[in-house]
Amino acid sequence: MIFSTRHKRLSKEEAQSHVGNRRTHLANERTFLAWIRTSISIMAFGFVVEKFSLFLWVDKKMAKTPYSSALEISNLLGVVFIGLGVIMSVLAMVRFVKIEKEIETNTFKPPIVLDIMCGLIFLILSILIFYYIFNWHNILLLAR
């Protein structure tokens, strides 16, 4: 029902005037797919970070140490990245639908809040990952 009302057959004159509109819709779709690819990459990275804790767990068992904070940090960072990827994919879908409606009603204004928010979150998480990787030897030594 929705498909038949949105996609009606146009005359030649109408089709010519809608070329720019189609390009805008396709650009919106490409942007949506880029957000989805990014969210999948973030989830995959979170999975890798979380599975890194398996190596820390094996190291802990071989050294027979009772507690390892590095194991918990690795698990937590992995879960945070996976959750961030899921949230990003949901926000990408919401953004796509919102922009699609704005394009149709010719009221489009570029959203900047989501971009700034994601940039700040990734900056903070990147600093935490850098700190963790840079000091992971110290973290392992303190955990023993």
PyRosetta script that sets phi, psi and omega in degrees:
from pyrosetta import init, pose_from_sequence

init()
pose = pose_from_sequence("MIFSTRHKRLSKEEAQSHVGNRRTHLANERTFLAWIRTSISIMAFGFVVEKFSLFLWVDKKMAKTPYSSALEISNLLGVVFIGLGVIMSVLAMVRFVKIEKEIETNTFKPPIVLDIMCGLIFLILSILIFYYIFNWHNILLLAR")
pose.set_psi(1, -49.4)
pose.set_omega(1, 180.0)
pose.set_phi(2, -64.7)
pose.set_psi(2, -40.5)
pose.set_omega(2, -178.7)
pose.set_phi(3, -60.7)
pose.set_psi(3, -42.2)
pose.set_omega(3, -177.3)
pose.set_phi(4, -70.0)
pose.set_psi(4, -29.2)
pose.set_omega(4, 179.9)
pose.set_phi(5, -82.8)
pose.set_psi(5, -31.5)
pose.set_omega(5, -179.3)
pose.set_phi(6, -81.9)
pose.set_psi(6, -30.2)
pose.set_omega(6, -173.1)
pose.set_phi(7, -116.8)
pose.set_psi(7, 74.0)
pose.set_omega(7, 178.1)
pose.set_phi(8, -92.4)
pose.set_psi(8, 157.9)
pose.set_omega(8, 178.8)
pose.set_phi(9, -73.8)
pose.set_psi(9, 129.4)
pose.set_omega(9, -176.7)
pose.set_phi(10, -103.6)
pose.set_psi(10, 152.8)
pose.set_omega(10, 173.0)
pose.set_phi(11, -73.8)
pose.set_psi(11, 170.7)
pose.set_omega(11, -178.4)
pose.set_phi(12, -60.8)
pose.set_psi(12, -41.3)
pose.set_omega(12, -179.8)
pose.set_phi(13, -65.7)
pose.set_psi(13, -43.7)
pose.set_omega(13, 178.4)
pose.set_phi(14, -65.3)
pose.set_psi(14, -39.3)
pose.set_omega(14, 179.8)
pose.set_phi(15, -62.5)
pose.set_psi(15, -40.2)
pose.set_omega(15, 178.8)
pose.set_phi(16, -64.3)
pose.set_psi(16, -38.7)
pose.set_omega(16, -178.3)
pose.set_phi(17, -75.6)
pose.set_psi(17, -16.5)
pose.set_omega(17, -178.6)
pose.set_phi(18, -95.8)
pose.set_psi(18, 2.0)
pose.set_omega(18, -177.7)
pose.set_phi(19, -61.9)
pose.set_psi(19, -46.9)
pose.set_omega(19, 178.9)
pose.set_phi(20, -62.8)
pose.set_psi(20, -36.7)
pose.set_omega(20, 178.6)
pose.set_phi(21, -64.5)
pose.set_psi(21, -40.3)
pose.set_omega(21, 177.8)
pose.set_phi(22, -63.8)
pose.set_psi(22, -42.1)
pose.set_omega(22, 179.0)
pose.set_phi(23, -62.1)
pose.set_psi(23, -38.8)
pose.set_omega(23, 178.4)
pose.set_phi(24, -65.4)
pose.set_psi(24, -42.9)
pose.set_omega(24, 177.5)
pose.set_phi(25, -63.1)
pose.set_psi(25, -42.1)
pose.set_omega(25, 179.3)
pose.set_phi(26, -66.6)
pose.set_psi(26, -36.4)
pose.set_omega(26, 176.2)
pose.set_phi(27, -64.9)
pose.set_psi(27, -39.4)
pose.set_omega(27, 176.5)
pose.set_phi(28, -62.3)
pose.set_psi(28, -41.5)
pose.set_omega(28, 178.9)
pose.set_phi(29, -65.4)
pose.set_psi(29, -40.3)
pose.set_omega(29, 177.9)
pose.set_phi(30, -63.5)
pose.set_psi(30, -39.6)
pose.set_omega(30, 177.7)
pose.set_phi(31, -64.2)
pose.set_psi(31, -42.6)
pose.set_omega(31, 177.1)
pose.set_phi(32, -59.1)
pose.set_psi(32, -45.8)
pose.set_omega(32, 179.9)
pose.set_phi(33, -65.1)
pose.set_psi(33, -33.8)
pose.set_omega(33, 176.3)
pose.set_phi(34, -65.8)
pose.set_psi(34, -40.9)
pose.set_omega(34, 176.3)
pose.set_phi(35, -63.3)
pose.set_psi(35, -40.7)
pose.set_omega(35, -179.9)
pose.set_phi(36, -65.9)
pose.set_psi(36, -43.6)
pose.set_omega(36, 177.2)
pose.set_phi(37, -60.0)
pose.set_psi(37, -41.3)
pose.set_omega(37, 179.3)
pose.set_phi(38, -64.5)
pose.set_psi(38, -42.9)
pose.set_omega(38, -179.9)
pose.set_phi(39, -65.8)
pose.set_psi(39, -37.3)
pose.set_omega(39, 176.7)
pose.set_phi(40, -64.9)
pose.set_psi(40, -40.5)
pose.set_omega(40, 178.5)
pose.set_phi(41, -63.9)
pose.set_psi(41, -40.7)
pose.set_omega(41, 179.1)
pose.set_phi(42, -66.0)
pose.set_psi(42, -40.9)
pose.set_omega(42, 177.2)
pose.set_phi(43, -64.4)
pose.set_psi(43, -40.1)
pose.set_omega(43, 178.3)
pose.set_phi(44, -64.7)
pose.set_psi(44, -41.4)
pose.set_omega(44, 177.4)
pose.set_phi(45, -63.1)
pose.set_psi(45, -41.6)
pose.set_omega(45, 176.9)
pose.set_phi(46, -61.6)
pose.set_psi(46, -38.4)
pose.set_omega(46, 177.7)
pose.set_phi(47, -63.6)
pose.set_psi(47, -42.5)
pose.set_omega(47, 179.0)
pose.set_phi(48, -64.8)
pose.set_psi(48, -44.0)
pose.set_omega(48, 179.2)
pose.set_phi(49, -63.0)
pose.set_psi(49, -42.3)
pose.set_omega(49, 179.8)
pose.set_phi(50, -65.6)
pose.set_psi(50, -40.1)
pose.set_omega(50, 179.4)
pose.set_phi(51, -71.5)
pose.set_psi(51, -20.3)
pose.set_omega(51, 174.4)
pose.set_phi(52, -60.6)
pose.set_psi(52, -28.1)
pose.set_omega(52, 179.1)
pose.set_phi(53, -64.3)
pose.set_psi(53, -22.2)
pose.set_omega(53, 175.5)
pose.set_phi(54, -61.4)
pose.set_psi(54, -42.3)
pose.set_omega(54, 177.3)
pose.set_phi(55, -65.5)
pose.set_psi(55, -38.7)
pose.set_omega(55, 177.3)
pose.set_phi(56, -66.1)
pose.set_psi(56, -36.6)
pose.set_omega(56, 178.7)
pose.set_phi(57, -65.3)
pose.set_psi(57, -43.4)
pose.set_omega(57, 178.2)
pose.set_phi(58, -62.7)
pose.set_psi(58, -42.1)
pose.set_omega(58, 177.9)
pose.set_phi(59, -62.0)
pose.set_psi(59, -40.2)
pose.set_omega(59, 179.3)
pose.set_phi(60, -65.0)
pose.set_psi(60, -41.3)
pose.set_omega(60, -179.8)
pose.set_phi(61, -67.7)
pose.set_psi(61, -38.5)
pose.set_omega(61, -179.0)
pose.set_phi(62, -70.0)
pose.set_psi(62, -35.0)
pose.set_omega(62, 179.2)
pose.set_phi(63, -85.0)
pose.set_psi(63, -8.9)
pose.set_omega(63, 179.8)
pose.set_phi(64, 55.5)
pose.set_psi(64, 44.7)
pose.set_omega(64, 175.0)
pose.set_phi(65, -95.2)
pose.set_psi(65, 141.3)
pose.set_omega(65, -174.9)
pose.set_phi(66, -77.3)
pose.set_psi(66, -22.8)
pose.set_omega(66, -171.6)
pose.set_phi(67, -143.6)
pose.set_psi(67, 140.2)
pose.set_omega(67, 177.6)
pose.set_phi(68, -141.1)
pose.set_psi(68, 112.6)
pose.set_omega(68, 178.3)
pose.set_phi(69, -72.6)
pose.set_psi(69, -26.9)
pose.set_omega(69, 178.6)
pose.set_phi(70, -63.5)
pose.set_psi(70, -34.7)
pose.set_omega(70, 178.2)
pose.set_phi(71, -63.6)
pose.set_psi(71, -44.9)
pose.set_omega(71, 179.5)
pose.set_phi(72, -68.0)
pose.set_psi(72, -38.2)
pose.set_omega(72, 179.2)
pose.set_phi(73, -64.6)
pose.set_psi(73, -42.8)
pose.set_omega(73, 179.4)
pose.set_phi(74, -63.8)
pose.set_psi(74, -44.0)
pose.set_omega(74, 177.0)
pose.set_phi(75, -60.5)
pose.set_psi(75, -46.3)
pose.set_omega(75, -177.5)
pose.set_phi(76, -63.9)
pose.set_psi(76, -45.9)
pose.set_omega(76, 179.2)
pose.set_phi(77, -62.6)
pose.set_psi(77, -40.1)
pose.set_omega(77, 178.5)
pose.set_phi(78, -62.5)
pose.set_psi(78, -45.7)
pose.set_omega(78, -179.7)
pose.set_phi(79, -66.1)
pose.set_psi(79, -38.3)
pose.set_omega(79, 178.5)
pose.set_phi(80, -62.5)
pose.set_psi(80, -44.0)
pose.set_omega(80, 179.7)
pose.set_phi(81, -66.7)
pose.set_psi(81, -40.0)
pose.set_omega(81, 177.5)
pose.set_phi(82, -63.1)
pose.set_psi(82, -45.1)
pose.set_omega(82, 177.9)
pose.set_phi(83, -62.8)
pose.set_psi(83, -39.0)
pose.set_omega(83, 177.9)
pose.set_phi(84, -64.3)
pose.set_psi(84, -38.7)
pose.set_omega(84, 177.2)
pose.set_phi(85, -64.0)
pose.set_psi(85, -40.3)
pose.set_omega(85, 178.3)
pose.set_phi(86, -65.6)
pose.set_psi(86, -45.7)
pose.set_omega(86, 179.5)
pose.set_phi(87, -61.7)
pose.set_psi(87, -40.4)
pose.set_omega(87, -179.7)
pose.set_phi(88, -64.3)
pose.set_psi(88, -38.3)
pose.set_omega(88, 179.5)
pose.set_phi(89, -68.1)
pose.set_psi(89, -36.9)
pose.set_omega(89, 177.0)
pose.set_phi(90, -66.8)
pose.set_psi(90, -44.3)
pose.set_omega(90, 178.5)
pose.set_phi(91, -64.7)
pose.set_psi(91, -33.9)
pose.set_omega(91, 177.1)
pose.set_phi(92, -63.8)
pose.set_psi(92, -40.6)
pose.set_omega(92, 179.1)
pose.set_phi(93, -66.0)
pose.set_psi(93, -43.7)
pose.set_omega(93, 178.5)
pose.set_phi(94, -62.2)
pose.set_psi(94, -43.5)
pose.set_omega(94, 179.6)
pose.set_phi(95, -62.8)
pose.set_psi(95, -43.3)
pose.set_omega(95, 179.6)
pose.set_phi(96, -59.1)
pose.set_psi(96, -48.4)
pose.set_omega(96, -178.6)
pose.set_phi(97, -64.4)
pose.set_psi(97, -42.1)
pose.set_omega(97, -179.7)
pose.set_phi(98, -63.2)
pose.set_psi(98, -46.4)
pose.set_omega(98, -179.0)
pose.set_phi(99, -68.1)
pose.set_psi(99, -35.3)
pose.set_omega(99, 177.3)
pose.set_phi(100, -59.4)
pose.set_psi(100, -43.8)
pose.set_omega(100, 178.3)
pose.set_phi(101, -66.6)
pose.set_psi(101, -40.1)
pose.set_omega(101, 179.7)
pose.set_phi(102, -65.9)
pose.set_psi(102, -35.8)
pose.set_omega(102, 177.2)
pose.set_phi(103, -65.1)
pose.set_psi(103, -43.7)
pose.set_omega(103, -179.8)
pose.set_phi(104, -63.6)
pose.set_psi(104, -37.2)
pose.set_omega(104, -178.6)
pose.set_phi(105, -93.1)
pose.set_psi(105, 1.5)
pose.set_omega(105, 178.8)
pose.set_phi(106, 59.5)
pose.set_psi(106, 40.3)
pose.set_omega(106, 178.3)
pose.set_phi(107, -122.5)
pose.set_psi(107, 26.7)
pose.set_omega(107, -174.2)
pose.set_phi(108, -69.2)
pose.set_psi(108, 129.8)
pose.set_omega(108, 171.1)
pose.set_phi(109, -130.3)
pose.set_psi(109, 128.4)
pose.set_omega(109, -176.5)
pose.set_phi(110, -59.9)
pose.set_psi(110, 126.1)
pose.set_omega(110, 178.4)
pose.set_phi(111, -79.4)
pose.set_psi(111, 129.3)
pose.set_omega(111, -178.0)
pose.set_phi(112, -115.1)
pose.set_psi(112, -20.5)
pose.set_omega(112, -176.4)
pose.set_phi(113, -62.7)
pose.set_psi(113, -46.2)
pose.set_omega(113, -179.1)
pose.set_phi(114, -63.6)
pose.set_psi(114, -39.5)
pose.set_omega(114, 179.6)
pose.set_phi(115, -65.1)
pose.set_psi(115, -44.5)
pose.set_omega(115, 179.3)
pose.set_phi(116, -66.0)
pose.set_psi(116, -42.5)
pose.set_omega(116, 180.0)
pose.set_phi(117, -61.0)
pose.set_psi(117, -46.9)
pose.set_omega(117, 179.4)
pose.set_phi(118, -64.4)
pose.set_psi(118, -39.6)
pose.set_omega(118, 178.6)
pose.set_phi(119, -62.3)
pose.set_psi(119, -43.9)
pose.set_omega(119, 178.9)
pose.set_phi(120, -66.4)
pose.set_psi(120, -41.5)
pose.set_omega(120, 178.5)
pose.set_phi(121, -62.5)
pose.set_psi(121, -43.9)
pose.set_omega(121, 179.7)
pose.set_phi(122, -67.5)
pose.set_psi(122, -33.7)
pose.set_omega(122, 177.0)
pose.set_phi(123, -64.2)
pose.set_psi(123, -46.4)
pose.set_omega(123, 179.7)
pose.set_phi(124, -63.5)
pose.set_psi(124, -46.6)
pose.set_omega(124, 179.4)
pose.set_phi(125, -65.9)
pose.set_psi(125, -34.6)
pose.set_omega(125, 177.2)
pose.set_phi(126, -65.5)
pose.set_psi(126, -40.1)
pose.set_omega(126, 177.1)
pose.set_phi(127, -63.9)
pose.set_psi(127, -42.8)
pose.set_omega(127, 178.4)
pose.set_phi(128, -63.6)
pose.set_psi(128, -43.0)
pose.set_omega(128, 178.4)
pose.set_phi(129, -64.0)
pose.set_psi(129, -43.7)
pose.set_omega(129, 178.6)
pose.set_phi(130, -60.2)
pose.set_psi(130, -45.1)
pose.set_omega(130, 178.7)
pose.set_phi(131, -61.5)
pose.set_psi(131, -43.6)
pose.set_omega(131, -179.1)
pose.set_phi(132, -64.1)
pose.set_psi(132, -45.3)
pose.set_omega(132, -179.0)
pose.set_phi(133, -69.7)
pose.set_psi(133, -40.0)
pose.set_omega(133, -178.7)
pose.set_phi(134, -66.5)
pose.set_psi(134, -34.8)
pose.set_omega(134, -176.3)
pose.set_phi(135, -111.2)
pose.set_psi(135, 19.1)
pose.set_omega(135, -174.0)
pose.set_phi(136, -66.9)
pose.set_psi(136, -28.1)
pose.set_omega(136, 176.1)
pose.set_phi(137, -64.9)
pose.set_psi(137, -44.2)
pose.set_omega(137, 178.7)
pose.set_phi(138, -65.0)
pose.set_psi(138, -38.6)
pose.set_omega(138, 179.9)
pose.set_phi(139, -64.6)
pose.set_psi(139, -42.3)
pose.set_omega(139, 177.8)
pose.set_phi(140, -65.2)
pose.set_psi(140, -39.3)
pose.set_omega(140, 179.3)
pose.set_phi(141, -67.5)
pose.set_psi(141, -38.3)
pose.set_omega(141, 177.1)
pose.set_phi(142, -68.8)
pose.set_psi(142, -28.8)
pose.set_omega(142, -178.2)
pose.set_phi(143, -74.6)
pose.set_psi(143, -22.0)
pose.set_omega(143, -179.2)
pose.set_phi(144, -85.9)
pose.dump_pdb("model.pdb")
